[in-house]
Amino acid sequence: MSLVLQLRSERAKLNDELQALAKKEAGGEALAAADLERFAQLETQIADLSAKIARAESAERSAAAAAVPVSESAQGNNSPPGAAPHISVHSNAPRGAGVAQMARLLAAAQGNQMQAVELARAGGYPEQVVMALSTTTPGAGGVLVPVNLATEVIESLRPTSVLRGFGARPLPLVNGNMTLPRIKGNTTVGYIGTDDDIPGTDMQFEDLKLQAKKLAALVPIANDLLRFQGTNPQVDQIVANDLLTSVGLYEDITFIRSAGSTLMPKGLRHWAPVVNVVAAPAGVTMADIDAFCGGLMLRVEMANANMAGCGWIMNPRTIRYLQTVRDGNGNLAYPEINDGKFKGYPYKLSTQIPVNLGAGADESEIYFADYSDCYIGETGEMYLSYSAEASYKNGNGDLVSAYSKDQTLVRIIQHNDFGPRHVESIAVGTGVKWGKAMLA
């Protein structure tokens, strides 16, 4: 058992004793002086253990970040005689399985955290899930997901979220805020004579300020899935995928196109400087497309971007049209599309980029940026709550009753923000009508 789990187990036992005393008093029975003294002791001990757990979790994360792979030769023929063989154990649990299991158990227990703990123990769930349910503090209708499980979900969002998949950098938001200074204007550097004075120039700075903003997602889960009380990997995979897809899609539409406000992060579309927002030409020949897309790339290159994590984001309609473009000899103009690249850089598709923009409701957008220059600030906290009676709006905007559909709504709340270190690293093409005839 890891130190974190051991400490959580100790805290859970103390918490059980504390809850027993609280229940005794809530039942109308006055606590004796010894009980009151013990209650105070338990509060102190739980607080001390919580601080130790936080330090132990931090140490585990640091150890994981600093870990390096062991070379095969170090464990092979070069091993000392009699040395124990190196064994690696890989979990077959799906991404986000821990949080998915917490969601299933809480929903099956109708929000009763202690009942969820008993279901976890009886169902043979992993110890980390049992400990998480035993030691988390209930909030307003939900529970706080432990940092290690919340981090698992955040890391698992990479394949789901376009921007995370491109390498946008996560940053911890300490106390919900972070300010990143950036150099706006460069100093003057040049050769001078032997007796000349070195000219002094001041750097110009601007700040990127990230402030935690509340992201909430409602995920409807079929109650048939929740009725499985065992650790069924297939069920966990379905629930985890639903959770990750819901959060990932909402992140993308926000981080890509949101105008930003005090409540919402600003997306790429509105971070891009005006000079880097370019309207697509009316022509659709290879020469037209090359000049337009090359111009987007050039704007980022001329801004001296690192070009370390560049790529394209576009609607599937756009890439499917580009896949059909041919040169003057009838050859495919961009055969590399089949290998996941366009004009030398990888592309990712997102239906979060509309195809109904513009006066004719037939325009889309295309993005080119250095995503390694983009930052996602995160608190690392995540809250889960549930309802089997609430209603929600589906993709068509229709109101759906979870009760009549035999579903349970799981609500995920986390806090994050988004912004680029240098806005010049973003270029946006607007008015893209390519491929509209393909959907006619």
Secondary structure as UniProt FT lines:
FT   HELIX           3..26
FT   TURN            27..28
FT   HELIX           33..66
FT   HELIX           73..75
FT   TURN            76..78
FT   TURN            81..82
FT   TURN            95..96
FT   HELIX           97..108
FT   TURN            109..111
FT   HELIX           113..123
FT   HELIX           127..135
FT   STRAND          142..145
FT   HELIX           147..156
FT   TURN            157..160
FT   HELIX           162..165
FT   TURN            166..167
FT   STRAND          169..172
FT   HELIX           174..176
FT   STRAND          177..185
FT   TURN            194..195
FT   STRAND          204..211
FT   STRAND          213..222
FT   HELIX           223..226
FT   HELIX           233..257
FT   HELIX           268..271
FT   HELIX           274..276
FT   STRAND          277..279
FT   HELIX           286..302
FT   TURN            303..304
FT   STRAND          310..314
FT   HELIX           316..322
FT   TURN            323..324
FT   TURN            328..329
FT   HELIX           335..339
FT   STRAND          341..342
FT   TURN            343..344
FT   STRAND          345..349
FT   TURN            351..352
FT   TURN            358..361
FT   STRAND          363..370
FT   HELIX           371..373
FT   STRAND          374..387
FT   STRAND          391..393
FT   TURN            395..396
FT   STRAND          399..401
FT   TURN            402..406
FT   STRAND          407..420
FT   HELIX           423..425
FT   STRAND          426..432
FT   TURN            434..435
FT   HELIX           436..439
//
